[in-house]
Amino acid sequence: MVLAIALWVLLPKHPAENRAVAVPTAPAEPSPAVSPDPQRSAPSAPRLYAVSLSPLSVRSADQSASVVIPAGTDVVSLRLEGDPGTAAPGQRTILIRTVTGDEIWRGQAIEEADRSAGTAARVDVPAPRLVTDDYVIELDIANREGVARELYRYFLRVRDR
């Protein structure tokens, strides 16, 4: 009977008491994948401002687009118009310069699948690159051999915000 009382006192009464419990020795730092602020964890979509431009051959610089890019805009999407039937397929490059000749941006254009709509190309430009100034935009097209030629030229005036 003494043995039974000793076992009853020494052995745990509930199976849950047998579990090991981890006790942290130092405060844990938040995981880089988990943000303490749930509103900061989801990246916001970039703010987009869209502009359509006609080639200079269609209208003069005096009739060209003049825009005010809203504050907080991240990307300016330029839709570059052109003759639906004249543009052959090829790699399109956009070159943006100030009217004084300073190159401010160069990149690949997004070729529109439906050229019958009159869009030669589209390009997304980081908005901070387009400060208040006058710009000449050149749309170049490269053939299979990689030889580029100017397809269209556009004018854009960005006014003070």
Buried (B, 14 or more C-beta within 10 A) or exposed (E): EEEEEEEEEEEEEEEEEEEEEEEEEEEEEEEEEEEEEEEEEEEEEEEEBEBEBBBBEEBEEEEBBEBEBEEEBBBBBBBBBBBEEEBEEBBBBBBBBEEEEEEBBEBEBBBBEEBEEBBBBBBBBEBEEBEEBBBBBBBBBEEEEEEBEEBBBBBBBBEEE
